[in-house]
Amino acid sequence: MQHVCKIYLRIMNTSKTLNFCYCFDSNFNTQAFISLISLLDNVNEKINIYILHNTDYLKALIPQKILNHLNLNNLEIYKFNNSNYVFPNLNNVHISEATYYRIFISEYLRNVEFCIYIDADTVVLKDPVGEFREKIENFDQEFVGARSEIILDQLNNIDLNNKNNFLNRLSMNSDYFNAGVMILNLKRFREFNLQNKLLKRMGILDSKIIQWDQDVLNSYFNGNYIRIDSGLNSFASEFNKNNIENIKILHYLGSKKPWLTSGIFENSSKYYHLNYRKLFVNYYHIEHKWILGSLKELLVSFYTMKFFNLDNRYFFIKELIYSLIKINKANKSR
């Protein structure tokens, strides 16, 4: 009888609607919308989506194709109001304070027990629901489930030095996880007042922080997390045709973003632009950090033949020229 009850409870737990959370600011709206449509198109059931954002008008910008999606059960958006903190290592970097919003998720999602956090620079290729449910069922006292990015047993002394000796820097002695996709036990976060503890750890680390809140989380948990499969957080730098079948969530980690010419010619970028076309009229999403740098990357792509990885090269050249003209006009009007 006890065994039957346990099975029944498991069925009841898995029938709950899954909760997904994104944290981003206005600079990443387009990228987040692309991730959202890829998620909704690939899940096989209705889900809840929560967003922490730096404005209170985001919903007016979200495409109707997302808002009216059959797999969207509920969408809630919260304006981030904890900007009175000094967040480390944000000067002269491409990252904004929005990366630290993850520390505050349990405060905003007060009635949510578990959520699956996903970075805005991801696209979902296959339904991840089953694997997420299975991992959530395996949680006991743990706070976080994530993919290991640095595994101590696989490092030699040279590797440790190349990683800026993160063990000493963060006072750790265990593996280091990537925070781009995480299962968060928010109930436990609130029970243990983890938000304040993480903020305290952030203040202690301060100038030692390199990877922003990811460093804070790893320093605090020090290897005490549930390991998730790499297919749920597959780095674009690892992408190749041989492992595409194993990828459920593709994460454009690092500087080679698919909307920049540093990354747009990579094979993995096509999945980003395929989802972009579901929402926008252009064929490619193109942005520039530096115009001369973009042109240099274009020339390099011809030399390496990566330019010919593009699905429609005519549209790319056309839209690239338009984007450069648009930037030039904006600069002149200042």
Contacts in CASP RR format, 6 or more apart in sequence:
PFRMAT RR
TARGET T0000
AUTHOR 0000-0000-0000
METHOD contacts of the structure
MODEL  1
MQHVCKIYLRIMNTSKTLNFCYCFDSNFNTQAFISLISLLDNVNEKINIY
ILHNTDYLKALIPQKILNHLNLNNLEIYKFNNSNYVFPNLNNVHISEATY
YRIFISEYLRNVEFCIYIDADTVVLKDPVGEFREKIENFDQEFVGARSEI
ILDQLNNIDLNNKNNFLNRLSMNSDYFNAGVMILNLKRFREFNLQNKLLK
RMGILDSKIIQWDQDVLNSYFNGNYIRIDSGLNSFASEFNKNNIENIKIL
HYLGSKKPWLTSGIFENSSKYYHLNYRKLFVNYYHIEHKWILGSLKELLV
SFYTMKFFNLDNRYFFIKELIYSLIKINKANKSR
10 137 0 8 1.000
13 136 0 8 1.000
13 137 0 8 1.000
14 133 0 8 1.000
14 137 0 8 1.000
17 45 0 8 1.000
17 46 0 8 1.000
17 47 0 8 1.000
17 48 0 8 1.000
17 73 0 8 1.000
17 74 0 8 1.000
18 43 0 8 1.000
18 45 0 8 1.000
18 47 0 8 1.000
18 48 0 8 1.000
18 116 0 8 1.000
18 129 0 8 1.000
18 132 0 8 1.000
18 133 0 8 1.000
19 47 0 8 1.000
19 48 0 8 1.000
19 49 0 8 1.000
19 50 0 8 1.000
19 109 0 8 1.000
19 112 0 8 1.000
19 114 0 8 1.000
19 115 0 8 1.000
19 116 0 8 1.000
20 39 0 8 1.000
20 47 0 8 1.000
20 48 0 8 1.000
20 49 0 8 1.000
20 50 0 8 1.000
20 115 0 8 1.000
20 116 0 8 1.000
20 117 0 8 1.000
20 118 0 8 1.000
21 49 0 8 1.000
21 50 0 8 1.000
21 51 0 8 1.000
21 52 0 8 1.000
21 105 0 8 1.000
21 109 0 8 1.000
21 115 0 8 1.000
21 116 0 8 1.000
21 117 0 8 1.000
21 118 0 8 1.000
21 184 0 8 1.000
22 32 0 8 1.000
22 35 0 8 1.000
22 36 0 8 1.000
22 49 0 8 1.000
22 50 0 8 1.000
22 51 0 8 1.000
22 52 0 8 1.000
22 117 0 8 1.000
22 118 0 8 1.000
22 119 0 8 1.000
22 120 0 8 1.000
23 51 0 8 1.000
23 52 0 8 1.000
23 53 0 8 1.000
23 80 0 8 1.000
23 98 0 8 1.000
23 99 0 8 1.000
23 101 0 8 1.000
23 102 0 8 1.000
23 105 0 8 1.000
23 117 0 8 1.000
23 120 0 8 1.000
24 31 0 8 1.000
24 32 0 8 1.000
24 51 0 8 1.000
24 52 0 8 1.000
24 53 0 8 1.000
24 98 0 8 1.000
24 101 0 8 1.000
24 120 0 8 1.000
25 53 0 8 1.000
25 54 0 8 1.000
25 55 0 8 1.000
25 96 0 8 1.000
25 97 0 8 1.000
25 98 0 8 1.000
26 53 0 8 1.000
26 54 0 8 1.000
26 55 0 8 1.000
27 96 0 8 1.000
28 98 0 8 1.000
28 120 0 8 1.000
28 121 0 8 1.000
29 58 0 8 1.000
29 61 0 8 1.000
30 259 0 8 1.000
30 276 0 8 1.000
30 280 0 8 1.000
30 285 0 8 1.000
31 120 0 8 1.000
31 121 0 8 1.000
31 259 0 8 1.000
32 51 0 8 1.000
32 120 0 8 1.000
33 62 0 8 1.000
33 63 0 8 1.000
33 66 0 8 1.000
33 279 0 8 1.000
34 123 0 8 1.000
34 272 0 8 1.000
34 275 0 8 1.000
34 276 0 8 1.000
34 279 0 8 1.000
34 285 0 8 1.000
35 118 0 8 1.000
35 119 0 8 1.000
35 120 0 8 1.000
35 121 0 8 1.000
35 122 0 8 1.000
35 123 0 8 1.000
35 124 0 8 1.000
35 275 0 8 1.000
36 49 0 8 1.000
36 62 0 8 1.000
36 66 0 8 1.000
37 63 0 8 1.000
37 65 0 8 1.000
37 66 0 8 1.000
37 69 0 8 1.000
37 275 0 8 1.000
37 278 0 8 1.000
37 279 0 8 1.000
38 122 0 8 1.000
38 123 0 8 1.000
38 124 0 8 1.000
38 125 0 8 1.000
38 271 0 8 1.000
38 275 0 8 1.000
39 47 0 8 1.000
39 49 0 8 1.000
39 118 0 8 1.000
39 124 0 8 1.000
40 47 0 8 1.000
40 66 0 8 1.000
40 69 0 8 1.000
40 71 0 8 1.000
40 72 0 8 1.000
41 69 0 8 1.000
41 71 0 8 1.000
41 124 0 8 1.000
41 275 0 8 1.000
41 278 0 8 1.000
42 124 0 8 1.000
42 125 0 8 1.000
42 126 0 8 1.000
42 127 0 8 1.000
42 128 0 8 1.000
43 71 0 8 1.000
43 124 0 8 1.000
43 127 0 8 1.000
43 128 0 8 1.000
43 129 0 8 1.000
44 127 0 8 1.000
44 129 0 8 1.000
45 71 0 8 1.000
45 129 0 8 1.000
46 70 0 8 1.000
46 71 0 8 1.000
46 72 0 8 1.000
46 73 0 8 1.000
47 71 0 8 1.000
47 72 0 8 1.000
47 73 0 8 1.000
47 129 0 8 1.000
48 73 0 8 1.000
48 74 0 8 1.000
48 75 0 8 1.000
48 76 0 8 1.000
48 112 0 8 1.000
49 72 0 8 1.000
49 74 0 8 1.000
49 75 0 8 1.000
49 76 0 8 1.000
50 75 0 8 1.000
50 76 0 8 1.000
50 77 0 8 1.000
50 78 0 8 1.000
50 108 0 8 1.000
50 109 0 8 1.000
50 112 0 8 1.000
50 115 0 8 1.000
51 58 0 8 1.000
51 75 0 8 1.000
51 76 0 8 1.000
51 77 0 8 1.000
51 78 0 8 1.000
52 78 0 8 1.000
52 80 0 8 1.000
52 98 0 8 1.000
52 101 0 8 1.000
52 104 0 8 1.000
52 105 0 8 1.000
52 108 0 8 1.000
53 77 0 8 1.000
53 78 0 8 1.000
53 79 0 8 1.000
53 80 0 8 1.000
54 79 0 8 1.000
54 80 0 8 1.000
54 97 0 8 1.000
54 98 0 8 1.000
55 79 0 8 1.000
56 79 0 8 1.000
58 77 0 8 1.000
59 67 0 8 1.000
59 75 0 8 1.000
59 77 0 8 1.000
62 75 0 8 1.000
63 279 0 8 1.000
65 278 0 8 1.000
65 279 0 8 1.000
66 72 0 8 1.000
66 279 0 8 1.000
67 75 0 8 1.000
78 108 0 8 1.000
80 98 0 8 1.000
80 101 0 8 1.000
80 104 0 8 1.000
82 104 0 8 1.000
82 107 0 8 1.000
83 97 0 8 1.000
85 100 0 8 1.000
85 199 0 8 1.000
87 97 0 8 1.000
87 100 0 8 1.000
87 202 0 8 1.000
87 212 0 8 1.000
88 202 0 8 1.000
88 203 0 8 1.000
88 205 0 8 1.000
88 206 0 8 1.000
88 207 0 8 1.000
88 209 0 8 1.000
88 212 0 8 1.000
89 95 0 8 1.000
89 207 0 8 1.000
89 209 0 8 1.000
89 210 0 8 1.000
89 212 0 8 1.000
90 96 0 8 1.000
90 97 0 8 1.000
90 212 0 8 1.000
94 255 0 8 1.000
94 289 0 8 1.000
95 212 0 8 1.000
99 212 0 8 1.000
99 213 0 8 1.000
99 214 0 8 1.000
100 202 0 8 1.000
100 212 0 8 1.000
100 213 0 8 1.000
102 117 0 8 1.000
102 179 0 8 1.000
102 182 0 8 1.000
102 213 0 8 1.000
102 217 0 8 1.000
103 195 0 8 1.000
103 198 0 8 1.000
103 199 0 8 1.000
103 202 0 8 1.000
103 213 0 8 1.000
103 216 0 8 1.000
103 217 0 8 1.000
104 195 0 8 1.000
105 115 0 8 1.000
105 117 0 8 1.000
105 184 0 8 1.000
105 186 0 8 1.000
105 189 0 8 1.000
106 184 0 8 1.000
106 186 0 8 1.000
106 189 0 8 1.000
106 190 0 8 1.000
106 194 0 8 1.000
106 195 0 8 1.000
107 195 0 8 1.000
109 115 0 8 1.000
109 186 0 8 1.000
110 190 0 8 1.000
112 186 0 8 1.000
113 185 0 8 1.000
113 186 0 8 1.000
113 187 0 8 1.000
114 136 0 8 1.000
114 139 0 8 1.000
114 183 0 8 1.000
114 184 0 8 1.000
114 185 0 8 1.000
114 186 0 8 1.000
114 187 0 8 1.000
115 183 0 8 1.000
115 184 0 8 1.000
115 186 0 8 1.000
116 132 0 8 1.000
116 181 0 8 1.000
116 182 0 8 1.000
116 183 0 8 1.000
116 184 0 8 1.000
117 179 0 8 1.000
117 180 0 8 1.000
117 181 0 8 1.000
117 182 0 8 1.000
117 183 0 8 1.000
117 184 0 8 1.000
118 180 0 8 1.000
118 181 0 8 1.000
118 249 0 8 1.000
119 179 0 8 1.000
119 180 0 8 1.000
119 181 0 8 1.000
119 251 0 8 1.000
121 251 0 8 1.000
121 252 0 8 1.000
121 253 0 8 1.000
121 257 0 8 1.000
122 180 0 8 1.000
122 181 0 8 1.000
122 249 0 8 1.000
122 250 0 8 1.000
122 251 0 8 1.000
122 252 0 8 1.000
123 249 0 8 1.000
123 250 0 8 1.000
123 252 0 8 1.000
123 271 0 8 1.000
123 272 0 8 1.000
123 275 0 8 1.000
124 248 0 8 1.000
124 249 0 8 1.000
124 250 0 8 1.000
125 244 0 8 1.000
125 247 0 8 1.000
125 248 0 8 1.000
125 249 0 8 1.000
125 250 0 8 1.000
125 271 0 8 1.000
126 247 0 8 1.000
126 248 0 8 1.000
127 248 0 8 1.000
128 232 0 8 1.000
128 248 0 8 1.000
128 249 0 8 1.000
131 228 0 8 1.000
131 229 0 8 1.000
131 232 0 8 1.000
131 248 0 8 1.000
132 183 0 8 1.000
132 232 0 8 1.000
135 145 0 8 1.000
135 183 0 8 1.000
135 226 0 8 1.000
135 228 0 8 1.000
136 183 0 8 1.000
138 226 0 8 1.000
139 145 0 8 1.000
139 183 0 8 1.000
139 185 0 8 1.000
139 226 0 8 1.000
141 188 0 8 1.000
142 185 0 8 1.000
142 188 0 8 1.000
142 224 0 8 1.000
142 225 0 8 1.000
142 226 0 8 1.000
143 184 0 8 1.000
143 185 0 8 1.000
143 188 0 8 1.000
143 189 0 8 1.000
143 192 0 8 1.000
143 194 0 8 1.000
143 221 0 8 1.000
143 224 0 8 1.000
143 225 0 8 1.000
144 177 0 8 1.000
144 182 0 8 1.000
144 183 0 8 1.000
144 184 0 8 1.000
144 185 0 8 1.000
144 217 0 8 1.000
144 221 0 8 1.000
144 225 0 8 1.000
144 226 0 8 1.000
145 177 0 8 1.000
145 182 0 8 1.000
145 183 0 8 1.000
145 184 0 8 1.000
145 225 0 8 1.000
145 226 0 8 1.000
145 227 0 8 1.000
145 228 0 8 1.000
146 177 0 8 1.000
146 178 0 8 1.000
146 179 0 8 1.000
146 180 0 8 1.000
146 181 0 8 1.000
146 182 0 8 1.000
146 183 0 8 1.000
146 225 0 8 1.000
146 226 0 8 1.000
146 227 0 8 1.000
146 228 0 8 1.000
146 233 0 8 1.000
147 177 0 8 1.000
147 178 0 8 1.000
147 181 0 8 1.000
147 227 0 8 1.000
147 228 0 8 1.000
147 229 0 8 1.000
147 230 0 8 1.000
147 231 0 8 1.000
147 232 0 8 1.000
147 233 0 8 1.000
148 175 0 8 1.000
148 176 0 8 1.000
148 177 0 8 1.000
148 178 0 8 1.000
148 227 0 8 1.000
149 176 0 8 1.000
149 177 0 8 1.000
149 178 0 8 1.000
150 163 0 8 1.000
150 166 0 8 1.000
150 175 0 8 1.000
150 176 0 8 1.000
151 175 0 8 1.000
152 174 0 8 1.000
152 175 0 8 1.000
155 163 0 8 1.000
160 166 0 8 1.000
160 167 0 8 1.000
164 210 0 8 1.000
166 172 0 8 1.000
166 176 0 8 1.000
166 215 0 8 1.000
166 218 0 8 1.000
167 173 0 8 1.000
169 208 0 8 1.000
169 210 0 8 1.000
169 215 0 8 1.000
170 176 0 8 1.000
170 205 0 8 1.000
170 208 0 8 1.000
170 215 0 8 1.000
170 218 0 8 1.000
170 219 0 8 1.000
171 219 0 8 1.000
171 222 0 8 1.000
172 218 0 8 1.000
172 219 0 8 1.000
172 222 0 8 1.000
172 223 0 8 1.000
173 222 0 8 1.000
174 222 0 8 1.000
174 223 0 8 1.000
174 224 0 8 1.000
175 223 0 8 1.000
176 218 0 8 1.000
176 223 0 8 1.000
177 214 0 8 1.000
177 217 0 8 1.000
177 218 0 8 1.000
177 221 0 8 1.000
177 223 0 8 1.000
177 225 0 8 1.000
178 214 0 8 1.000
178 233 0 8 1.000
178 235 0 8 1.000
178 251 0 8 1.000
178 253 0 8 1.000
179 213 0 8 1.000
179 214 0 8 1.000
179 217 0 8 1.000
180 214 0 8 1.000
180 233 0 8 1.000
180 251 0 8 1.000
180 253 0 8 1.000
181 228 0 8 1.000
181 232 0 8 1.000
181 233 0 8 1.000
181 249 0 8 1.000
181 251 0 8 1.000
183 226 0 8 1.000
183 228 0 8 1.000
188 194 0 8 1.000
189 195 0 8 1.000
197 220 0 8 1.000
198 213 0 8 1.000
198 216 0 8 1.000
198 217 0 8 1.000
198 220 0 8 1.000
201 216 0 8 1.000
201 219 0 8 1.000
201 220 0 8 1.000
202 209 0 8 1.000
202 213 0 8 1.000
202 216 0 8 1.000
205 215 0 8 1.000
205 216 0 8 1.000
205 219 0 8 1.000
208 215 0 8 1.000
209 215 0 8 1.000
209 216 0 8 1.000
230 238 0 8 1.000
230 246 0 8 1.000
231 246 0 8 1.000
231 247 0 8 1.000
231 248 0 8 1.000
231 249 0 8 1.000
232 248 0 8 1.000
232 249 0 8 1.000
233 249 0 8 1.000
233 251 0 8 1.000
234 243 0 8 1.000
234 246 0 8 1.000
234 247 0 8 1.000
234 248 0 8 1.000
234 249 0 8 1.000
234 250 0 8 1.000
234 251 0 8 1.000
235 251 0 8 1.000
235 253 0 8 1.000
236 250 0 8 1.000
236 251 0 8 1.000
236 252 0 8 1.000
236 253 0 8 1.000
236 256 0 8 1.000
236 258 0 8 1.000
236 266 0 8 1.000
236 268 0 8 1.000
236 269 0 8 1.000
237 253 0 8 1.000
237 254 0 8 1.000
237 256 0 8 1.000
239 247 0 8 1.000
239 250 0 8 1.000
239 266 0 8 1.000
239 267 0 8 1.000
239 268 0 8 1.000
240 267 0 8 1.000
241 267 0 8 1.000
250 268 0 8 1.000
250 271 0 8 1.000
252 258 0 8 1.000
252 268 0 8 1.000
252 269 0 8 1.000
252 272 0 8 1.000
255 262 0 8 1.000
256 262 0 8 1.000
256 263 0 8 1.000
256 266 0 8 1.000
257 263 0 8 1.000
258 264 0 8 1.000
258 266 0 8 1.000
258 268 0 8 1.000
258 269 0 8 1.000
258 272 0 8 1.000
258 273 0 8 1.000
258 285 0 8 1.000
259 272 0 8 1.000
259 285 0 8 1.000
259 286 0 8 1.000
259 287 0 8 1.000
260 287 0 8 1.000
260 288 0 8 1.000
260 289 0 8 1.000
260 294 0 8 1.000
260 297 0 8 1.000
261 286 0 8 1.000
261 288 0 8 1.000
261 293 0 8 1.000
261 294 0 8 1.000
261 297 0 8 1.000
261 298 0 8 1.000
261 301 0 8 1.000
261 320 0 8 1.000
262 297 0 8 1.000
263 269 0 8 1.000
263 297 0 8 1.000
264 273 0 8 1.000
264 284 0 8 1.000
264 286 0 8 1.000
264 310 0 8 1.000
264 316 0 8 1.000
265 297 0 8 1.000
265 301 0 8 1.000
265 304 0 8 1.000
265 306 0 8 1.000
265 307 0 8 1.000
265 309 0 8 1.000
265 310 0 8 1.000
266 306 0 8 1.000
266 309 0 8 1.000
267 309 0 8 1.000
270 309 0 8 1.000
270 311 0 8 1.000
272 285 0 8 1.000
273 283 0 8 1.000
273 284 0 8 1.000
273 285 0 8 1.000
273 311 0 8 1.000
276 282 0 8 1.000
276 284 0 8 1.000
276 285 0 8 1.000
277 283 0 8 1.000
282 315 0 8 1.000
282 319 0 8 1.000
283 311 0 8 1.000
283 312 0 8 1.000
283 315 0 8 1.000
283 316 0 8 1.000
283 319 0 8 1.000
284 315 0 8 1.000
284 316 0 8 1.000
284 319 0 8 1.000
284 320 0 8 1.000
286 316 0 8 1.000
286 319 0 8 1.000
286 320 0 8 1.000
286 323 0 8 1.000
287 323 0 8 1.000
288 294 0 8 1.000
288 323 0 8 1.000
288 324 0 8 1.000
288 327 0 8 1.000
291 324 0 8 1.000
291 327 0 8 1.000
291 328 0 8 1.000
294 320 0 8 1.000
294 324 0 8 1.000
298 307 0 8 1.000
298 320 0 8 1.000
300 306 0 8 1.000
301 307 0 8 1.000
307 313 0 8 1.000
310 316 0 8 1.000
END
